Amino acid sequence: MTKQLIMITSVLSTSLFGATDAQIITYFESKIPVPTVKVDISSRVSIANIKDMDYVSLNISDGTRVQKLSVFTQGDLIFPDVISVKEGSIKDKLDKQKLIRELSILYKQEDKNNIITLGDDPQKETLVKFTDPECPFCYKEIQKIETKLQTYNLKLIFTPVHDRSSLEKSVLIYRQTSKAKDLGKKLQIIKKYFNSDVDEKVSDEEVQNIENLIKKYFAAGLEGVPFYVNEKELLQ
């Protein structure tokens, strides 16, 4: 399930004349009829082996939320993607690399209280999963979590995309699993709140902590849940 601020599709194949940073920003802002929305360029790098082509990353913000957008520019043109017949989408490759770099910075600094560890088998790889107790796709995966744990260790970070009740459930899962003595009890708590309503009082401060997690990781480029990444990539 994705959480998007602005959908931009039709403008991506339009020609630009002298695609400087300032011109790209002006162009995209002109295509978004919302005065409070601002566009800025977060990075711009040359593409190896493609002459005069740049990969440009933009932030589109309404002051509260940020949507990431990446495009390619060459001369007076802008492209939504560049396809290599040998490697496929160059955009997908570069977007993933950039996302992993951004998530890595956050993950290395993350408060351990915001990470629920499920399994610690040194012979297994560890997957970090961003999840939401009210996401239907996350729910389906939680029902099969024991099967997943046969192959991987899991670490959960809650970045819900639904309403306050999903934030409150995330608080309760963090609160109660922190006191659980074994894996079975942790799984029981997690499944409980993926299936039922909030049954304990949750403070505004606790909800704000979850909102901070959401803002932080979505600002880094996370687009939705469930999302998995190998912990090895985040620790490089």
C-alpha positions as CSV (number, residue, x, y, z in Angstrom):
1,M,0.0,0.0,0.0
2,T,1.5,3.3,-1.0
3,K,1.2,6.7,0.5
4,Q,1.7,9.5,-2.0
5,L,1.5,13.2,-1.7
6,I,1.2,14.2,-5.4
7,M,0.8,12.1,-8.5
8,I,2.8,13.4,-11.5
9,T,2.7,11.5,-14.7
10,S,1.9,13.4,-17.9
11,V,4.6,16.1,-17.5
12,L,7.5,13.6,-17.4
13,S,8.0,13.3,-21.1
14,T,7.9,17.0,-21.9
15,S,10.9,18.8,-23.3
16,L,12.7,21.3,-21.2
17,F,14.9,24.1,-22.6
18,G,18.1,24.3,-20.7
19,A,17.3,22.0,-17.9
20,T,19.2,23.8,-15.1
21,D,18.2,23.1,-11.5
22,A,16.2,26.4,-11.4
23,Q,14.4,25.6,-14.6
24,I,13.4,22.1,-13.5
25,I,12.1,23.5,-10.2
26,T,10.1,26.2,-11.9
27,Y,8.7,23.8,-14.5
28,F,7.4,21.3,-11.9
29,E,6.0,23.9,-9.6
30,S,4.1,25.4,-12.5
31,K,2.5,22.0,-13.2
32,I,1.3,21.6,-9.6
33,P,-1.7,24.0,-9.0
34,V,-1.1,24.2,-5.2
35,P,0.5,27.4,-3.9
36,T,1.9,25.7,-0.8
37,V,3.7,23.0,-2.7
38,K,7.4,23.5,-3.1
39,V,10.0,21.7,-5.2
40,D,13.7,21.4,-4.5
41,I,16.5,19.3,-5.9
42,S,18.2,17.1,-3.4
43,S,20.9,15.7,-5.7
44,R,22.1,15.6,-9.2
45,V,24.7,13.1,-10.6
46,S,26.1,12.2,-14.0
47,I,25.2,8.8,-15.4
48,A,28.2,6.7,-16.2
49,N,28.6,5.7,-19.8
50,I,25.8,8.0,-21.0
51,K,27.2,11.3,-22.3
52,D,25.7,14.5,-20.8
53,M,22.9,12.7,-18.9
54,D,22.1,13.4,-15.3
55,Y,20.0,11.6,-12.7
56,V,18.1,14.3,-10.8
57,S,16.4,13.7,-7.4
58,L,13.6,16.1,-6.4
59,N,11.6,16.7,-3.2
60,I,8.0,17.8,-3.6
61,S,6.6,19.1,-0.3
62,D,3.5,20.7,1.1
63,G,5.3,21.6,4.3
64,T,4.1,18.5,6.1
65,R,4.7,15.6,3.8
66,V,7.4,15.0,1.2
67,Q,7.2,13.0,-2.0
68,K,10.4,11.9,-3.8
69,L,10.7,12.1,-7.5
70,S,13.6,11.2,-9.8
71,V,14.1,12.0,-13.4
72,F,16.8,12.0,-16.1
73,T,17.8,15.0,-18.1
74,Q,20.0,15.4,-21.2
75,G,20.3,18.7,-23.0
76,D,16.9,20.2,-23.2
77,L,15.0,17.0,-22.5
78,I,13.7,15.2,-19.4
79,F,12.9,11.5,-19.1
80,P,11.0,9.5,-16.5
81,D,13.4,6.5,-17.0
82,V,16.2,5.2,-19.2
83,I,16.1,1.6,-20.2
84,S,19.2,-0.5,-20.8
85,V,18.6,-3.5,-23.0
86,K,21.2,-5.3,-20.9
87,E,20.4,-4.1,-17.4
88,G,16.7,-2.9,-17.6
89,S,15.5,0.2,-15.8
90,I,18.4,2.5,-14.8
91,K,15.9,4.5,-12.7
92,D,14.9,1.4,-10.6
93,K,18.6,0.6,-9.9
94,L,19.5,4.2,-8.9
95,D,16.4,4.8,-6.9
96,K,17.0,1.7,-4.9
97,Q,20.6,2.6,-4.3
98,K,19.6,6.0,-3.1
99,L,16.8,4.7,-0.9
100,I,19.1,2.2,0.8
101,R,21.7,4.9,1.5
102,E,19.1,7.1,3.1
103,L,17.6,4.3,5.1
104,S,21.0,3.1,6.2
105,I,21.8,6.5,7.8
106,L,18.6,6.3,9.8
107,Y,18.8,2.7,10.7
108,K,22.3,2.9,12.1
109,Q,21.1,5.7,14.4
110,E,17.7,4.2,15.3
111,D,16.7,3.8,18.9
112,K,16.6,0.1,19.7
113,N,13.2,0.6,21.3
114,N,11.8,1.3,17.8
115,I,13.0,-2.1,16.4
116,I,11.3,-5.3,17.3
117,T,13.7,-8.3,16.9
118,L,12.2,-11.7,16.0
119,G,14.8,-14.4,15.9
120,D,18.5,-14.3,16.4
121,D,19.9,-17.2,14.5
122,P,23.4,-16.3,13.3
123,Q,23.1,-18.8,10.5
124,K,20.1,-16.8,9.0
125,E,20.1,-13.5,7.2
126,T,18.1,-10.7,8.9
127,L,15.4,-8.8,7.0
128,V,14.2,-5.4,8.2
129,K,10.5,-4.9,7.6
130,F,8.6,-1.6,7.7
131,T,5.0,-2.4,8.5
132,D,1.5,-1.2,9.6
133,P,-0.9,-3.1,11.8
134,E,-3.9,-2.0,9.7
135,C,-2.3,-2.6,6.2
136,P,-4.1,-5.6,4.6
137,F,-1.0,-6.7,2.9
138,C,1.0,-6.6,6.1
139,Y,-1.8,-8.5,7.8
140,K,-1.5,-11.3,5.3
141,E,2.2,-11.5,5.8
142,I,1.9,-11.6,9.6
143,Q,-0.4,-14.6,9.3
144,K,2.5,-16.5,7.7
145,I,5.3,-15.0,9.9
146,E,6.3,-18.4,11.4
147,T,7.1,-19.6,7.8
148,K,9.2,-16.5,7.1
149,L,11.1,-17.0,10.4
150,Q,12.1,-20.5,9.2
151,T,14.4,-18.8,6.7
152,Y,15.1,-15.3,8.1
153,N,15.4,-13.4,11.3
154,L,13.1,-10.4,11.2
155,K,13.3,-6.9,12.6
156,L,10.1,-4.8,12.5
157,I,9.8,-1.0,12.4
158,F,6.3,0.4,12.5
159,T,5.6,3.2,10.0
160,P,1.8,3.0,9.6
161,V,0.1,4.7,6.7
162,H,-3.4,4.6,8.2
163,D,-5.3,6.6,10.8
164,R,-4.6,7.1,14.5
165,S,-5.8,3.7,15.5
166,S,-2.9,2.1,13.5
167,L,-0.5,4.4,15.4
168,E,-2.0,3.4,18.7
169,K,-1.7,-0.3,17.8
170,S,1.9,0.3,16.9
171,V,2.5,1.9,20.3
172,L,0.9,-1.1,22.1
173,I,2.9,-3.6,20.1
174,Y,6.2,-1.8,20.9
175,R,5.1,-1.4,24.6
176,Q,4.1,-5.1,25.1
177,T,6.8,-6.8,23.1
178,S,9.5,-5.0,25.0
179,K,8.3,-7.0,28.1
180,A,7.9,-10.3,26.3
181,K,10.3,-13.0,27.4
182,D,10.4,-15.1,24.3
183,L,9.6,-15.2,20.6
184,G,6.3,-17.0,20.9
185,K,5.0,-14.3,23.2
186,K,6.1,-11.5,20.9
187,L,4.4,-13.2,18.0
188,Q,1.2,-13.6,20.0
189,I,1.2,-9.8,20.8
190,I,1.9,-8.8,17.2
191,K,-0.8,-11.0,15.8
192,K,-3.3,-9.8,18.4
193,Y,-3.0,-6.1,17.4
194,F,-3.0,-7.0,13.7
195,N,-6.4,-8.6,14.3
196,S,-8.1,-6.6,17.0
197,D,-8.9,-3.1,18.3
198,V,-6.9,-0.9,20.7
199,D,-7.6,-2.1,24.2
200,E,-5.3,0.1,26.3
201,K,-4.9,3.8,26.7
202,V,-2.2,5.4,24.5
203,S,-1.0,8.9,25.2
204,D,-0.6,11.7,22.6
205,E,3.2,11.6,23.3
206,E,3.4,8.0,22.4
207,V,1.5,8.5,19.2
208,Q,3.8,11.4,18.4
209,N,6.8,9.1,18.6
210,I,5.2,6.9,15.9
211,E,4.4,9.9,13.8
212,N,8.1,10.9,14.0
213,L,9.1,7.5,12.8
214,I,6.7,7.8,9.8
215,K,7.9,11.3,8.9
216,K,11.6,10.3,9.2
217,Y,11.5,7.2,7.0
218,F,9.1,8.5,4.4
219,A,11.2,11.7,4.1
220,A,14.1,9.3,3.4
221,G,12.2,7.8,0.4
222,L,10.1,5.0,1.8
223,E,6.9,4.9,-0.2
224,G,4.7,2.4,1.5
225,V,4.4,-0.8,3.5
226,P,5.1,-3.6,3.7
227,F,8.7,-3.0,2.7
228,Y,11.6,-5.3,3.3
229,V,15.3,-4.7,3.1
230,N,18.2,-7.0,4.0
231,E,19.9,-5.7,7.2
232,K,23.3,-6.3,5.6
233,E,22.6,-3.6,3.1
234,L,21.6,-1.1,5.8
235,L,24.8,-1.8,7.8
236,Q,27.2,-1.4,5.0
